[in-house]
């Protein structure tokens, strides 16, 4: 038999939901990236009822709550609420212990664009890679744009402001005015704000090789 090769890189990401709020992302592509069916098999067991997911649309949130008595196991429009690579959602874990969810899919490769639209957006790296947003992950600094990372310990945001005077190593001003570069983990997300008409296109060329 002839050998068959695939150019796709398939994998999984474990995301730990700690008690309280956090921002998470799905960075693997599937045939259907809606919350249902993306997480149905993991959240329909009755042990994780009451988890709240908040999808931001630029001005307001859509709230979805896990409910194993529902079919699919959600209260809210889970079958039409996306969590595509490059997007992110707030999650609230009301339990006192960590809960781990797993995303399974294909790593997107090639020339990739995640346009961060004018105003606020919840965003993430479009590929499962940790690092500094500008230097490692290719998010071009725009003067005056802002990045808000949620800190679970302090239950508040850490704000970074774009400042080209800090280029190339640290193109952002952090709290206190110090040059910095925000770092994100695999499966993590953040709020992004830009006043630029048309937004800020986050463009990168990515390969797993």
C-alpha positions as CSV (number, residue, x, y, z in Angstrom):
1,X,0.0,0.0,0.0
2,X,1.2,3.5,-0.8
3,X,2.0,5.7,2.2
4,X,-0.3,8.6,2.8
5,X,1.0,11.8,4.3
6,X,-0.8,14.8,5.8
7,X,0.5,18.3,5.9
8,X,-1.9,19.2,8.7
9,X,-0.6,19.4,12.3
10,X,-3.3,18.0,14.6
11,X,-3.1,18.3,18.4
12,X,-4.8,19.3,21.6
13,X,-4.6,22.1,24.2
14,X,-5.5,21.7,27.8
15,X,-6.8,24.9,29.4
16,X,-7.2,25.1,33.2
17,X,-10.1,27.1,34.4
18,X,-9.1,28.4,37.9
19,X,-11.8,29.5,40.3
20,X,-13.1,33.0,39.3
21,X,-12.9,34.9,36.0
22,X,-10.3,34.4,33.3
23,X,-9.9,34.9,29.5
24,X,-9.4,31.8,27.5
25,X,-8.9,30.9,23.8
26,X,-9.3,28.0,21.4
27,X,-6.3,28.0,19.1
28,X,-7.0,24.9,17.1
29,X,-9.3,24.8,14.1
30,X,-12.1,22.2,13.6
31,X,-15.0,21.8,11.2
32,X,-17.3,23.5,13.7
33,X,-15.8,26.1,16.1
34,X,-19.1,26.9,17.8
35,X,-19.1,26.3,21.6
36,X,-21.6,23.5,20.8
37,X,-20.3,21.0,19.7
38,X,-16.8,22.2,20.6
39,X,-17.2,21.5,24.3
40,X,-20.4,19.5,24.6
41,X,-18.7,16.1,25.4
42,X,-16.8,17.6,28.3
43,X,-19.5,19.8,29.9
44,X,-22.5,17.6,29.5
45,X,-21.5,15.2,32.3
46,X,-23.4,17.0,35.1
47,X,-20.2,17.7,37.1
48,X,-19.5,21.1,35.5
49,X,-22.9,22.7,35.5
50,X,-23.0,26.5,36.1
51,X,-19.8,27.4,34.2
52,X,-20.4,30.8,32.6
53,X,-18.9,31.8,29.2
54,X,-19.1,35.5,28.1
55,X,-18.6,36.2,24.4
56,X,-18.0,39.9,23.6
57,X,-19.3,41.3,20.3
58,X,-17.7,44.8,20.5
59,X,-20.4,46.4,22.6
60,X,-22.0,43.8,24.8
61,X,-21.7,40.2,26.0
62,X,-23.6,37.0,25.1
63,X,-23.8,34.8,28.2
64,X,-23.8,31.0,28.0
65,X,-24.1,28.7,31.0
66,X,-23.3,25.0,31.1
67,X,-26.4,22.9,31.9
68,X,-26.2,19.2,31.5
69,X,-30.1,19.0,31.6
70,X,-30.2,20.9,28.3
71,X,-29.6,19.5,24.8
72,X,-27.0,20.6,23.9
73,X,-25.7,21.1,27.5
74,X,-26.0,24.9,27.5
75,X,-28.3,27.7,28.5
76,X,-27.8,30.2,25.7
77,X,-27.0,30.2,21.9
78,X,-24.1,27.8,22.0
79,X,-24.8,26.4,18.6
80,X,-24.3,29.8,17.0
81,X,-21.6,31.3,19.3
82,X,-18.1,30.9,17.8
83,X,-14.8,30.4,19.5
84,X,-12.5,30.5,16.5
85,X,-8.7,30.6,16.6
86,X,-7.9,34.3,17.2
87,X,-11.0,34.9,19.3
88,X,-11.3,34.7,23.1
89,X,-14.0,34.5,25.8
90,X,-14.3,35.3,29.5
91,X,-15.1,32.3,31.6
92,X,-16.4,32.3,35.2
93,X,-15.7,29.1,37.3
94,X,-17.8,29.3,40.4
95,X,-16.3,26.1,41.8
96,X,-13.5,26.1,44.4
97,X,-11.3,23.8,42.3
98,X,-9.6,24.0,38.9
99,X,-11.4,22.5,35.9
100,X,-9.5,21.4,32.8
101,X,-11.1,21.6,29.3
102,X,-9.4,20.3,26.2
103,X,-9.5,21.8,22.7
104,X,-8.7,19.4,19.8
105,X,-8.1,20.4,16.2
106,X,-5.7,21.5,13.5
107,X,-3.0,24.1,13.8
108,X,-3.5,26.8,11.2
109,X,-0.5,27.4,9.0
110,X,0.6,29.7,6.2
111,X,-0.3,33.4,5.9
112,X,-2.7,34.2,8.7
113,X,-4.6,37.4,9.5
114,X,-6.6,38.2,12.7
115,X,-8.0,41.7,12.3
116,X,-8.5,43.4,15.6
117,X,-11.5,45.7,14.8
118,X,-11.9,49.3,15.8
119,X,-12.9,49.6,19.4
120,X,-12.6,46.8,21.9
121,X,-12.2,43.1,21.1
122,X,-11.4,39.9,23.0
123,X,-8.5,38.3,21.1
124,X,-5.8,35.7,21.2
125,X,-3.0,34.4,19.1
126,X,-4.4,32.5,16.1
127,X,-2.0,29.7,16.7
128,X,-1.1,27.8,19.9
129,X,2.1,29.6,20.8
130,X,3.2,31.4,23.9
131,X,5.4,34.5,24.0
132,X,5.6,38.3,23.8
133,X,2.8,39.7,21.7
134,X,5.0,41.9,19.4
135,X,8.4,40.3,19.4
136,X,7.4,36.7,19.3
137,X,3.8,36.6,18.0
138,X,3.9,39.3,15.4
139,X,1.3,41.7,16.8
140,X,2.5,45.1,15.3
141,X,2.5,47.9,17.8
142,X,0.3,50.9,17.0
143,X,0.8,54.1,19.0
144,X,-2.0,54.6,21.4
145,X,-3.5,51.1,21.1
146,X,-4.1,49.4,24.4
147,X,-3.8,45.8,25.6
148,X,-5.7,44.8,28.8
149,X,-4.7,41.5,30.5
150,X,-6.9,40.2,33.2
151,X,-5.0,39.4,36.5
152,X,-6.8,36.6,38.4
153,X,-5.0,37.3,41.6
154,X,-5.8,41.1,41.8
155,X,-9.1,40.7,39.9
156,X,-8.1,43.7,37.8
157,X,-6.6,44.5,34.4
158,X,-2.9,45.2,33.6
159,X,-2.9,47.9,30.9
160,X,-0.2,48.3,28.2
161,X,-0.2,51.3,25.8
162,X,1.5,51.2,22.4
163,X,4.6,53.5,22.2
164,X,6.9,53.3,19.2
165,X,9.7,55.1,21.1
166,X,10.3,51.8,22.9
167,X,10.9,49.8,19.7
168,X,12.1,47.2,18.9
169,X,12.4,45.1,22.1
170,X,9.6,46.6,24.3
171,X,7.1,48.5,22.2
172,X,4.5,49.1,25.0
173,X,4.3,51.2,28.1
174,X,3.3,49.2,31.1
175,X,1.9,50.5,34.4
176,X,4.3,53.1,35.8
177,X,5.4,54.0,32.2
178,X,8.1,51.4,31.9
179,X,8.8,49.8,28.5
180,X,7.4,46.3,28.3
181,X,6.0,43.7,26.1
182,X,2.9,41.8,27.3
183,X,3.3,38.0,27.3
184,X,0.5,35.5,26.7
185,X,0.3,31.8,27.4
186,X,-1.1,29.1,25.1
187,X,-4.9,29.1,25.5
188,X,-4.9,32.6,26.9
189,X,-6.5,35.8,25.6
190,X,-6.7,39.5,26.3
191,X,-8.7,42.7,25.5
192,X,-7.4,44.9,22.7
193,X,-8.4,48.4,21.9
194,X,-7.7,50.5,18.8
195,X,-9.2,53.7,17.6
196,X,-7.8,53.1,14.0
197,X,-10.6,52.9,11.4
198,X,-10.4,49.4,10.0
199,X,-8.7,48.1,13.0
200,X,-5.2,46.6,13.4
201,X,-4.6,43.5,11.2
202,X,-2.5,41.0,13.1
203,X,-0.6,39.3,10.3
204,X,1.9,36.5,10.5
205,X,3.3,33.6,8.5
206,X,3.3,30.4,10.6
207,X,4.5,26.9,10.1
208,X,5.0,24.0,12.5
209,X,8.2,23.0,10.7
